[in-house]
Amino acid sequence: MTLRPWAERDLPQLVAVFDHPEMAHRLPVPTPFGLLAAAGYLARVRHAETTGDRIYLAITSGDDLARGEVMLNPAAGTIGYAVGPAYRGQRLASRALRLMTEYAHTVVGLPTVYLEIEADNDSSMAVARAAGYRPTGEEPVVVEDKGRRYALHRWAHPDPRSAVV
C-alpha cells in the first residue's frame, strides 16, 4: 500500500470513492459527488495543505488507483479516513491509519493522536481497534452537518515511545 498526494488525474476516482450515499452520510462531502464536486474538493485539499492545516493522502494498493483517503489535522491531533465502498474488505483503512498514526507520532511529534467516530459506525471502530486505538471514555462531541445531528466519540492512540515503563 502507498499513501500519496491527490492529483488532477484522480478527479474521476474521487467521484468513484465519494459518490455514494454512505459516504455522503458519514462525511462532510456534497451529494451527488460529481466531477465538479471533486474539483472543488481537490482545491480545498490543496489549500489546506498549503496553509499547513491538514495533510490529505490518497490510499492506493498495488497500483496508482486511489481507493480512499487518510487525513491528518496536526493542530487538533486528529486523523480521518475513508475507503470507497467498492474497495472495502482489503484492510486498506487500518493499514493507512497505522501509517498516518506513525507519521503523526514520529514526524509531527504528536504524543497522542485521536479519532472521532459515530457510535453506530461499527466498521470504523473495527479499523480503530486494528490500528491500536482505544475509546477515551470522554463525553461525545455533538456535531451538525447537512441537517443531521450526531455524536462523535473520541478514540486515542498514545505514542508508545513516550509511555512510562
C-alpha positions as CSV (number, residue, x, y, z in Angstrom):
1,M,0.0,0.0,0.0
2,T,1.1,3.5,-0.8
3,L,-0.1,6.9,0.5
4,R,0.3,9.7,-1.9
5,P,-1.0,13.3,-2.5
6,W,-4.2,13.6,-4.5
7,A,-3.6,14.8,-8.1
8,E,-5.7,16.2,-11.0
9,R,-5.6,12.8,-12.6
10,D,-7.6,11.5,-9.6
11,L,-10.7,13.5,-10.2
12,P,-12.7,10.6,-11.8
13,Q,-11.5,8.4,-8.9
14,L,-12.5,10.9,-6.3
15,V,-16.0,10.6,-7.7
16,A,-15.8,6.8,-7.6
17,V,-14.7,6.9,-4.0
18,F,-17.0,9.7,-2.6
19,D,-20.2,9.5,-4.7
20,H,-22.1,7.0,-2.6
21,P,-24.9,7.6,-0.1
22,E,-23.0,6.1,2.8
23,M,-20.0,8.4,2.1
24,A,-22.3,11.4,2.0
25,H,-24.0,10.3,5.2
26,R,-20.7,9.9,7.2
27,L,-18.5,12.6,5.6
28,P,-18.8,16.4,5.0
29,V,-19.0,15.9,1.2
30,P,-21.8,17.0,-1.1
31,T,-24.2,14.6,-2.7
32,P,-24.2,13.9,-5.5
33,F,-20.4,14.0,-5.8
34,G,-19.6,14.5,-9.4
35,L,-16.6,15.9,-11.3
36,L,-17.4,19.5,-10.3
37,A,-17.5,18.5,-6.6
38,A,-14.3,16.5,-7.0
39,A,-12.5,19.6,-8.4
40,G,-13.8,21.7,-5.6
41,Y,-12.7,19.1,-3.1
42,L,-9.2,18.9,-4.6
43,A,-8.9,22.7,-4.5
44,R,-9.8,22.6,-0.7
45,V,-7.3,19.8,-0.1
46,R,-4.6,21.8,-1.8
47,H,-5.4,25.0,0.1
48,A,-5.4,23.1,3.5
49,E,-2.1,21.5,2.6
50,T,-0.6,24.9,1.6
51,T,-1.6,26.5,4.8
52,G,-0.5,23.5,6.9
53,D,-4.0,22.9,8.3
54,R,-4.3,19.3,7.1
55,I,-2.5,16.6,5.2
56,Y,-4.7,14.6,2.8
57,L,-3.3,11.5,1.1
58,A,-4.9,9.1,-1.3
59,I,-4.8,5.4,-0.3
60,T,-3.5,3.2,-3.2
61,S,-2.8,-0.5,-3.3
62,G,-0.7,-2.4,-5.8
63,D,-1.2,0.3,-8.5
64,D,-1.7,4.0,-8.5
65,L,-5.5,3.8,-8.3
66,A,-6.9,5.8,-5.3
67,R,-9.2,3.7,-3.2
68,G,-9.7,6.1,-0.3
69,E,-8.2,8.8,1.8
70,V,-6.4,9.4,5.1
71,M,-6.2,12.9,6.6
72,L,-4.2,14.4,9.4
73,N,-5.2,17.6,11.2
74,P,-2.0,18.4,13.1
75,A,-3.5,21.2,15.2
76,A,-6.3,19.1,16.5
77,G,-4.2,15.9,16.6
78,T,-6.9,14.0,14.7
79,I,-6.9,11.6,11.8
80,G,-9.8,10.8,9.5
81,Y,-10.0,8.0,6.9
82,A,-12.4,6.8,4.3
83,V,-12.3,3.9,1.8
84,G,-14.7,3.7,-1.1
85,P,-17.4,1.0,-0.7
86,A,-16.1,-0.9,-3.7
87,Y,-12.6,-1.2,-2.1
88,R,-13.5,-2.3,1.4
89,G,-12.6,-5.6,3.0
90,Q,-8.9,-5.3,2.0
91,R,-7.7,-3.8,5.3
92,L,-6.8,-0.6,3.5
93,A,-8.2,1.7,6.1
94,S,-6.4,0.1,9.1
95,R,-3.1,-0.1,7.2
96,A,-3.4,3.6,6.1
97,L,-4.4,4.6,9.7
98,R,-1.4,2.8,11.1
99,L,0.9,4.6,8.7
100,M,-0.6,8.0,9.3
101,T,-0.5,7.4,13.1
102,E,3.2,6.6,13.0
103,Y,3.8,9.7,10.9
104,A,1.8,11.8,13.4
105,H,3.8,10.5,16.3
106,T,7.3,10.4,14.8
107,V,7.4,13.3,12.3
108,V,4.8,15.7,13.6
109,G,5.6,14.9,17.2
110,L,2.1,14.3,18.5
111,P,2.1,12.5,21.8
112,T,-1.4,11.3,21.3
113,V,-3.5,11.0,18.1
114,Y,-7.3,11.0,18.1
115,L,-10.1,9.7,16.0
116,E,-13.8,10.8,16.2
117,I,-16.2,8.0,15.4
118,E,-20.0,7.8,15.5
119,A,-21.3,5.1,17.9
120,D,-23.1,3.2,15.1
121,N,-20.1,3.1,12.8
122,D,-19.0,-0.5,13.6
123,S,-16.6,-0.7,10.6
124,S,-14.7,2.4,11.7
125,M,-14.5,1.2,15.2
126,A,-13.0,-2.1,14.0
127,V,-10.5,-0.1,11.9
128,A,-9.6,1.9,15.0
129,R,-9.1,-1.2,17.2
130,A,-7.0,-2.9,14.5
131,A,-4.7,0.2,14.5
132,G,-4.3,0.2,18.3
133,Y,-6.8,3.0,19.2
134,R,-9.0,2.7,22.3
135,P,-12.1,4.8,23.3
136,T,-11.2,7.6,25.7
137,G,-14.4,7.5,27.6
138,E,-14.9,11.2,27.2
139,E,-18.3,12.7,26.6
140,P,-19.0,12.7,22.8
141,V,-18.9,15.9,20.8
142,V,-22.3,16.6,19.1
143,V,-21.9,17.8,15.5
144,E,-24.5,19.1,13.0
145,D,-23.8,18.6,9.3
146,K,-26.3,18.7,6.4
147,G,-29.2,18.9,8.8
148,R,-28.1,15.8,10.7
149,R,-27.1,15.9,14.4
150,Y,-24.8,13.1,15.6
151,A,-22.3,12.4,18.4
152,L,-18.7,11.7,17.7
153,H,-16.8,9.5,20.3
154,R,-13.1,10.1,20.8
155,W,-10.6,7.3,20.4
156,A,-6.9,7.7,21.3
157,H,-3.6,6.3,20.3
158,P,-0.7,7.4,22.7
159,D,2.8,7.3,21.3
160,P,4.2,4.0,22.6
161,R,7.7,5.6,22.8
162,S,6.5,8.1,25.4
163,A,4.9,5.5,27.7
164,V,6.2,5.3,31.2
165,V,7.7,1.9,32.0
